[in-house]
Amino acid sequence: MSRDSEEARKGRRIAVFIAGVGLLWILVTAIGAEYGWSQRTRALFDLAALVGFGAGLWMTYQLWRARQTDKD
């Protein structure tokens, strides 16, 4: 497998991860509204989503740095 296709695969995996976090966040928010969860419980899931998005951003940064290193 070439280096470019490996990086492309990692990029797709990161994109799916970020999209999955977003979809789960929307789903949990809708479920919380439907069942009347407290604001504290909803905030917990908001923080979990924030951590997920932060992890996606970190993975994106790592991939970018790997590409910058390969350029030289």
Backbone atoms as SQL, in Angstrom:
CREATE TABLE atoms (id INTEGER PRIMARY KEY, chain TEXT, resi INTEGER, resn TEXT, atom TEXT, x REAL, y REAL, z REAL);
INSERT INTO atoms VALUES
  (1, 'A', 1, 'MET', 'N', 0.855, -1.173, 0.000),
  (2, 'A', 1, 'MET', 'CA', 0.000, 0.000, 0.000),
  (3, 'A', 1, 'MET', 'C', 0.902, 1.237, 0.000),
  (4, 'A', 2, 'SER', 'N', 0.613, 2.163, -0.852),
  (5, 'A', 2, 'SER', 'CA', 1.432, 3.368, -0.933),
  (6, 'A', 2, 'SER', 'C', 1.120, 4.309, 0.224),
  (7, 'A', 3, 'ARG', 'N', 2.031, 5.210, 0.468),
  (8, 'A', 3, 'ARG', 'CA', 1.887, 6.165, 1.577),
  (9, 'A', 3, 'ARG', 'C', 0.682, 7.082, 1.363),
  (10, 'A', 4, 'ASP', 'N', 0.445, 7.485, 0.094),
  (11, 'A', 4, 'ASP', 'CA', -0.692, 8.369, -0.191),
  (12, 'A', 4, 'ASP', 'C', -2.021, 7.692, 0.111),
  (13, 'A', 5, 'SER', 'N', -2.153, 6.436, -0.276),
  (14, 'A', 5, 'SER', 'CA', -3.423, 5.753, -0.028),
  (15, 'A', 5, 'SER', 'C', -3.615, 5.487, 1.465),
  (16, 'A', 6, 'GLU', 'N', -2.533, 5.283, 2.196),
  (17, 'A', 6, 'GLU', 'CA', -2.647, 5.111, 3.647),
  (18, 'A', 6, 'GLU', 'C', -3.103, 6.408, 4.306),
  (19, 'A', 7, 'GLU', 'N', -2.552, 7.533, 3.866),
  (20, 'A', 7, 'GLU', 'CA', -2.978, 8.821, 4.407),
  (21, 'A', 7, 'GLU', 'C', -4.417, 9.129, 4.033),
  (22, 'A', 8, 'ALA', 'N', -4.804, 8.770, 2.828),
  (23, 'A', 8, 'ALA', 'CA', -6.191, 8.987, 2.402),
  (24, 'A', 8, 'ALA', 'C', -7.135, 8.137, 3.252),
  (25, 'A', 9, 'ARG', 'N', -6.738, 6.921, 3.557),
  (26, 'A', 9, 'ARG', 'CA', -7.556, 6.042, 4.394),
  (27, 'A', 9, 'ARG', 'C', -7.699, 6.625, 5.799),
  (28, 'A', 10, 'LYS', 'N', -6.605, 7.150, 6.338),
  (29, 'A', 10, 'LYS', 'CA', -6.666, 7.786, 7.654),
  (30, 'A', 10, 'LYS', 'C', -7.561, 9.020, 7.629),
  (31, 'A', 11, 'GLY', 'N', -7.482, 9.796, 6.562),
  (32, 'A', 11, 'GLY', 'CA', -8.334, 10.971, 6.425),
  (33, 'A', 11, 'GLY', 'C', -9.807, 10.605, 6.368),
  (34, 'A', 12, 'ARG', 'N', -10.125, 9.546, 5.629),
  (35, 'A', 12, 'ARG', 'CA', -11.524, 9.097, 5.578),
  (36, 'A', 12, 'ARG', 'C', -12.003, 8.603, 6.933),
  (37, 'A', 13, 'ARG', 'N', -11.116, 7.898, 7.644),
  (38, 'A', 13, 'ARG', 'CA', -11.488, 7.396, 8.970),
  (39, 'A', 13, 'ARG', 'C', -11.752, 8.561, 9.926),
  (40, 'A', 14, 'ILE', 'N', -10.944, 9.605, 9.849),
  (41, 'A', 14, 'ILE', 'CA', -11.151, 10.784, 10.694),
  (42, 'A', 14, 'ILE', 'C', -12.474, 11.462, 10.337),
  (43, 'A', 15, 'ALA', 'N', -12.763, 11.574, 9.039),
  (44, 'A', 15, 'ALA', 'CA', -14.016, 12.203, 8.605),
  (45, 'A', 15, 'ALA', 'C', -15.223, 11.422, 9.109),
  (46, 'A', 16, 'VAL', 'N', -15.158, 10.104, 9.032),
  (47, 'A', 16, 'VAL', 'CA', -16.265, 9.271, 9.519),
  (48, 'A', 16, 'VAL', 'C', -16.403, 9.419, 11.034),
  (49, 'A', 17, 'PHE', 'N', -15.277, 9.493, 11.733),
  (50, 'A', 17, 'PHE', 'CA', -15.304, 9.666, 13.188),
  (51, 'A', 17, 'PHE', 'C', -15.996, 10.975, 13.570),
  (52, 'A', 18, 'ILE', 'N', -15.602, 12.064, 12.928),
  (53, 'A', 18, 'ILE', 'CA', -16.192, 13.375, 13.238),
  (54, 'A', 18, 'ILE', 'C', -17.681, 13.391, 12.886),
  (55, 'A', 19, 'ALA', 'N', -18.033, 12.836, 11.733),
  (56, 'A', 19, 'ALA', 'CA', -19.449, 12.773, 11.354),
  (57, 'A', 19, 'ALA', 'C', -20.241, 11.910, 12.338),
  (58, 'A', 20, 'GLY', 'N', -19.652, 10.818, 12.785),
  (59, 'A', 20, 'GLY', 'CA', -20.313, 9.943, 13.760),
  (60, 'A', 20, 'GLY', 'C', -20.549, 10.646, 15.086),
  (61, 'A', 21, 'VAL', 'N', -19.557, 11.394, 15.543),
  (62, 'A', 21, 'VAL', 'CA', -19.723, 12.156, 16.790),
  (63, 'A', 21, 'VAL', 'C', -20.855, 13.163, 16.632),
  (64, 'A', 22, 'GLY', 'N', -20.892, 13.838, 15.496),
  (65, 'A', 22, 'GLY', 'CA', -21.957, 14.810, 15.257),
  (66, 'A', 22, 'GLY', 'C', -23.334, 14.170, 15.236),
  (67, 'A', 23, 'LEU', 'N', -23.454, 13.039, 14.557),
  (68, 'A', 23, 'LEU', 'CA', -24.747, 12.354, 14.491),
  (69, 'A', 23, 'LEU', 'C', -25.180, 11.836, 15.858),
  (70, 'A', 24, 'LEU', 'N', -24.236, 11.273, 16.608),
  (71, 'A', 24, 'LEU', 'CA', -24.583, 10.793, 17.952),
  (72, 'A', 24, 'LEU', 'C', -24.993, 11.949, 18.862),
  (73, 'A', 25, 'TRP', 'N', -24.326, 13.080, 18.713),
  (74, 'A', 25, 'TRP', 'CA', -24.670, 14.242, 19.528),
  (75, 'A', 25, 'TRP', 'C', -26.092, 14.709, 19.218),
  (76, 'A', 26, 'ILE', 'N', -26.423, 14.785, 17.936),
  (77, 'A', 26, 'ILE', 'CA', -27.777, 15.183, 17.541),
  (78, 'A', 26, 'ILE', 'C', -28.806, 14.186, 18.067),
  (79, 'A', 27, 'LEU', 'N', -28.495, 12.895, 17.946),
  (80, 'A', 27, 'LEU', 'CA', -29.409, 11.847, 18.406),
  (81, 'A', 27, 'LEU', 'C', -29.641, 11.930, 19.915),
  (82, 'A', 28, 'VAL', 'N', -28.569, 12.060, 20.671),
  (83, 'A', 28, 'VAL', 'CA', -28.699, 12.129, 22.132),
  (84, 'A', 28, 'VAL', 'C', -29.426, 13.404, 22.549),
  (85, 'A', 29, 'THR', 'N', -29.191, 14.503, 21.856),
  (86, 'A', 29, 'THR', 'CA', -29.898, 15.746, 22.162),
  (87, 'A', 29, 'THR', 'C', -31.396, 15.581, 21.926),
  (88, 'A', 30, 'ALA', 'N', -31.756, 14.942, 20.824),
  (89, 'A', 30, 'ALA', 'CA', -33.173, 14.711, 20.529),
  (90, 'A', 30, 'ALA', 'C', -33.803, 13.760, 21.553),
  (91, 'A', 31, 'ILE', 'N', -33.080, 12.721, 21.907),
  (92, 'A', 31, 'ILE', 'CA', -33.605, 11.776, 22.904),
  (93, 'A', 31, 'ILE', 'C', -33.775, 12.480, 24.252),
  (94, 'A', 32, 'GLY', 'N', -32.795, 13.293, 24.618),
  (95, 'A', 32, 'GLY', 'CA', -32.888, 14.022, 25.886),
  (96, 'A', 32, 'GLY', 'C', -34.072, 14.971, 25.923),
  (97, 'A', 33, 'ALA', 'N', -34.338, 15.628, 24.797),
  (98, 'A', 33, 'ALA', 'CA', -35.490, 16.529, 24.736),
  (99, 'A', 33, 'ALA', 'C', -36.803, 15.745, 24.807),
  (100, 'A', 34, 'GLU', 'N', -36.828, 14.610, 24.149),
  (101, 'A', 34, 'GLU', 'CA', -38.051, 13.785, 24.127),
  (102, 'A', 34, 'GLU', 'C', -38.392, 13.235, 25.514),
  (103, 'A', 35, 'TYR', 'N', -37.380, 12.775, 26.238),
  (104, 'A', 35, 'TYR', 'CA', -37.617, 12.154, 27.538),
  (105, 'A', 35, 'TYR', 'C', -37.456, 13.119, 28.710),
  (106, 'A', 36, 'GLY', 'N', -37.199, 14.375, 28.429),
  (107, 'A', 36, 'GLY', 'CA', -37.147, 15.375, 29.479),
  (108, 'A', 36, 'GLY', 'C', -35.967, 15.234, 30.423),
  (109, 'A', 37, 'TRP', 'N', -34.810, 14.854, 29.879),
  (110, 'A', 37, 'TRP', 'CA', -33.612, 14.751, 30.714),
  (111, 'A', 37, 'TRP', 'C', -33.270, 16.111, 31.297),
  (112, 'A', 38, 'SER', 'N', -32.636, 16.101, 32.444),
  (113, 'A', 38, 'SER', 'CA', -32.250, 17.358, 33.084),
  (114, 'A', 38, 'SER', 'C', -31.152, 18.049, 32.267),
  (115, 'A', 39, 'GLN', 'N', -31.022, 19.333, 32.517),
  (116, 'A', 39, 'GLN', 'CA', -29.981, 20.103, 31.819),
  (117, 'A', 39, 'GLN', 'C', -28.589, 19.592, 32.179),
  (118, 'A', 40, 'ARG', 'N', -28.429, 19.111, 33.372),
  (119, 'A', 40, 'ARG', 'CA', -27.135, 18.576, 33.806),
  (120, 'A', 40, 'ARG', 'C', -26.769, 17.332, 32.991),
  (121, 'A', 41, 'THR', 'N', -27.735, 16.463, 32.759),
  (122, 'A', 41, 'THR', 'CA', -27.483, 15.258, 31.968),
  (123, 'A', 41, 'THR', 'C', -27.190, 15.618, 30.516),
  (124, 'A', 42, 'ARG', 'N', -27.948, 16.553, 29.976),
  (125, 'A', 42, 'ARG', 'CA', -27.696, 16.988, 28.601),
  (126, 'A', 42, 'ARG', 'C', -26.323, 17.640, 28.469),
  (127, 'A', 43, 'ALA', 'N', -25.933, 18.406, 29.476),
  (128, 'A', 43, 'ALA', 'CA', -24.616, 19.051, 29.459),
  (129, 'A', 43, 'ALA', 'C', -23.504, 18.009, 29.491),
  (130, 'A', 44, 'LEU', 'N', -23.723, 16.915, 30.192),
  (131, 'A', 44, 'LEU', 'CA', -22.736, 15.841, 30.214),
  (132, 'A', 44, 'LEU', 'C', -22.506, 15.296, 28.806),
  (133, 'A', 45, 'PHE', 'N', -23.579, 15.080, 28.071),
  (134, 'A', 45, 'PHE', 'CA', -23.448, 14.589, 26.702),
  (135, 'A', 45, 'PHE', 'C', -22.864, 15.654, 25.773),
  (136, 'A', 46, 'ASP', 'N', -23.166, 16.916, 26.038),
  (137, 'A', 46, 'ASP', 'CA', -22.544, 18.000, 25.269),
  (138, 'A', 46, 'ASP', 'C', -21.033, 18.013, 25.478),
  (139, 'A', 47, 'LEU', 'N', -20.606, 17.823, 26.718),
  (140, 'A', 47, 'LEU', 'CA', -19.175, 17.771, 27.006),
  (141, 'A', 47, 'LEU', 'C', -18.517, 16.553, 26.352),
  (142, 'A', 48, 'ALA', 'N', -19.228, 15.422, 26.363),
  (143, 'A', 48, 'ALA', 'CA', -18.693, 14.224, 25.702),
  (144, 'A', 48, 'ALA', 'C', -18.532, 14.475, 24.203),
  (145, 'A', 49, 'ALA', 'N', -19.494, 15.158, 23.599),
  (146, 'A', 49, 'ALA', 'CA', -19.387, 15.485, 22.177),
  (147, 'A', 49, 'ALA', 'C', -18.229, 16.446, 21.938),
  (148, 'A', 50, 'LEU', 'N', -18.051, 17.399, 22.840),
  (149, 'A', 50, 'LEU', 'CA', -16.939, 18.335, 22.712),
  (150, 'A', 50, 'LEU', 'C', -15.603, 17.601, 22.765),
  (151, 'A', 51, 'VAL', 'N', -15.496, 16.627, 23.643),
  (152, 'A', 51, 'VAL', 'CA', -14.283, 15.806, 23.717),
  (153, 'A', 51, 'VAL', 'C', -14.092, 15.037, 22.412),
  (154, 'A', 52, 'GLY', 'N', -15.179, 14.496, 21.871),
  (155, 'A', 52, 'GLY', 'CA', -15.091, 13.773, 20.605),
  (156, 'A', 52, 'GLY', 'C', -14.635, 14.663, 19.457),
  (157, 'A', 53, 'PHE', 'N', -15.188, 15.868, 19.385),
  (158, 'A', 53, 'PHE', 'CA', -14.762, 16.797, 18.339),
  (159, 'A', 53, 'PHE', 'C', -13.307, 17.223, 18.538),
  (160, 'A', 54, 'GLY', 'N', -12.921, 17.395, 19.795),
  (161, 'A', 54, 'GLY', 'CA', -11.525, 17.723, 20.084),
  (162, 'A', 54, 'GLY', 'C', -10.590, 16.602, 19.659),
  (163, 'A', 55, 'ALA', 'N', -10.998, 15.358, 19.894),
  (164, 'A', 55, 'ALA', 'CA', -10.196, 14.212, 19.469),
  (165, 'A', 55, 'ALA', 'C', -10.092, 14.173, 17.946),
  (166, 'A', 56, 'GLY', 'N', -11.183, 14.475, 17.258),
  (167, 'A', 56, 'GLY', 'CA', -11.152, 14.532, 15.797),
  (168, 'A', 56, 'GLY', 'C', -10.226, 15.612, 15.291),
  (169, 'A', 57, 'LEU', 'N', -10.237, 16.756, 15.960),
  (170, 'A', 57, 'LEU', 'CA', -9.335, 17.847, 15.594),
  (171, 'A', 57, 'LEU', 'C', -7.884, 17.440, 15.829),
  (172, 'A', 58, 'TRP', 'N', -7.630, 16.760, 16.936),
  (173, 'A', 58, 'TRP', 'CA', -6.277, 16.299, 17.235),
  (174, 'A', 58, 'TRP', 'C', -5.798, 15.287, 16.189),
  (175, 'A', 59, 'MET', 'N', -6.669, 14.358, 15.801),
  (176, 'A', 59, 'MET', 'CA', -6.295, 13.378, 14.773),
  (177, 'A', 59, 'MET', 'C', -6.013, 14.073, 13.445),
  (178, 'A', 60, 'THR', 'N', -6.803, 15.094, 13.127),
  (179, 'A', 60, 'THR', 'CA', -6.583, 15.853, 11.897),
  (180, 'A', 60, 'THR', 'C', -5.235, 16.565, 11.939),
  (181, 'A', 61, 'TYR', 'N', -4.909, 17.142, 13.074),
  (182, 'A', 61, 'TYR', 'CA', -3.618, 17.817, 13.230),
  (183, 'A', 61, 'TYR', 'C', -2.466, 16.823, 13.076),
  (184, 'A', 62, 'GLN', 'N', -2.598, 15.646, 13.676),
  (185, 'A', 62, 'GLN', 'CA', -1.550, 14.635, 13.554),
  (186, 'A', 62, 'GLN', 'C', -1.365, 14.207, 12.103),
  (187, 'A', 63, 'LEU', 'N', -2.450, 14.037, 11.380),
  (188, 'A', 63, 'LEU', 'CA', -2.365, 13.666, 9.969),
  (189, 'A', 63, 'LEU', 'C', -1.705, 14.784, 9.164),
  (190, 'A', 64, 'TRP', 'N', -2.060, 16.020, 9.444),
  (191, 'A', 64, 'TRP', 'CA', -1.452, 17.161, 8.758),
  (192, 'A', 64, 'TRP', 'C', 0.046, 17.209, 9.018),
  (193, 'A', 65, 'ARG', 'N', 0.445, 16.993, 10.282),
  (194, 'A', 65, 'ARG', 'CA', 1.869, 17.009, 10.616),
  (195, 'A', 65, 'ARG', 'C', 2.608, 15.866, 9.908),
  (196, 'A', 66, 'ALA', 'N', 1.990, 14.702, 9.814),
  (197, 'A', 66, 'ALA', 'CA', 2.615, 13.585, 9.121),
  (198, 'A', 66, 'ALA', 'C', 2.816, 13.919, 7.641),
  (199, 'A', 67, 'ARG', 'N', 1.856, 14.581, 7.048),
  (200, 'A', 67, 'ARG', 'CA', 1.980, 14.970, 5.632),
  (201, 'A', 67, 'ARG', 'C', 3.065, 16.027, 5.459),
  (202, 'A', 68, 'GLN', 'N', 3.178, 16.946, 6.422),
  (203, 'A', 68, 'GLN', 'CA', 4.218, 17.962, 6.345),
  (204, 'A', 68, 'GLN', 'C', 5.598, 17.338, 6.470),
  (205, 'A', 69, 'THR', 'N', 5.728, 16.326, 7.309),
  (206, 'A', 69, 'THR', 'CA', 6.995, 15.639, 7.484),
  (207, 'A', 69, 'THR', 'C', 7.378, 14.873, 6.227),
  (208, 'A', 70, 'ASP', 'N', 6.386, 14.270, 5.575),
  (209, 'A', 70, 'ASP', 'CA', 6.644, 13.506, 4.346),
  (210, 'A', 70, 'ASP', 'C', 7.021, 14.412, 3.191),
  (211, 'A', 71, 'LYS', 'N', 6.608, 15.678, 3.239),
  (212, 'A', 71, 'LYS', 'CA', 6.893, 16.605, 2.155),
  (213, 'A', 71, 'LYS', 'C', 8.397, 16.858, 2.010),
  (214, 'A', 72, 'ASP', 'N', 9.084, 16.917, 3.135),
  (215, 'A', 72, 'ASP', 'CA', 10.514, 17.250, 3.135),
  (216, 'A', 72, 'ASP', 'C', 11.398, 16.110, 2.732);
